[in-house]
Amino acid sequence: MLIEHREMLAKMTDELLNDAEKPLLAEDKLEEFDMILNRAIIENKLIKFWIYKNKRIINFEGYIRKTNPVNGIIQVNTKEDGVVNVWVKSIVDMQILE
């Protein structure tokens, strides 16, 4: 098998195995997110986010910098990427780390 074919098969396999559908969240989970966000803002707590992006669930950690409830965006300061804008609708899970 040619190297190009192997690389293409590996990429296709990775895409098929790792594509995820965005989970539907229950109302109580959304209320839990609200409580976590409020506590993190008031107490300046480190939060771990799991977000749905490009058919994948990715995670990162950061501190809440600013929220914009009108647009549904949370600005998060991360060590790796600096300030990241997170769409509230893309959040799958979150937890306070400290």
N, C-alpha and C positions, 0 to 999 in steps of 0.2 A: 504494500500500500504506500502511496506517495505521502510525503511529509505533510503536504497541503491538505490531503484528504483526512489524515489523522487529526490535524489541528481543527479542521472544520467539524469533524465528528465530535471532538472533545467539546467544542464551543456549543454545538447543538445539544449535546447531552447535558451540559451545564445549564443551558437555558431551560430545557424541559424539566429538569429536576429542581431548579431553584425558583422558577416562576411561582409567585404566590398570589392568591386573591385577597383583596382587602377584607378583613373580617368585619362583620357587623357588630357594633357595640351596643350593649344594653344601656338603658337609661341610668341605672345605678352606677355603671362604670364611668359614664360621663360625669356624674356627680362626684365620684371619687377623684377624677382628673381635676375638677374645679377645686376641690379641697387641697389636693397636692399642690396645684399652682399657687393658690392663695398662701399656703404655708411657706412654700419656697420663696415667694416674693417677700413676705414679711420677715422671715428668718434668714434670708439669703442662703438657702440650702442648695447643694449640688443635686441635680436631677439626672436620671438616666431616662432617655426617650427611646421608644421604638416607633419608627414611622414607616408608612407605606410609601415607597417611591420607586417608580419605574418597574412595577411588578415584583418588587422585592421589599422585604421588611429589613430595614437597617436600624442600627442603634448608635447612639452617641451620648456623651455626658456634657453637661454645661450648667451654667447659672442663668436664671431669667434676667434679662437686661431690661426688657420693655414688652408690654402687651398692647395689642391694638384690637380690641373686641369688635369694632365696627368692620374691619377687614378680615378678622379671624386669623391674625398673625401673631406669633410670639417670637420675639428676638431673643436668641440664646447665645451667650458667650461660651465658646468652646476653646479648649487648649489647642486643638489641631487646626481648626478652620477659622478661628476668630468669631465674628458675629454671623450667626446662621438664622435665616428666617424660616420658621416652621409654620406651616398651615395647620390650624387646629384640626381640620377635617382629616389630615393625613396621620394623626397620632393614633397609634394602635394600643400603646401601653406606656406607662411612665411610673417611676418610683423614686423616692427620695433616698439618696445614698448616705448622707451624713446625719 
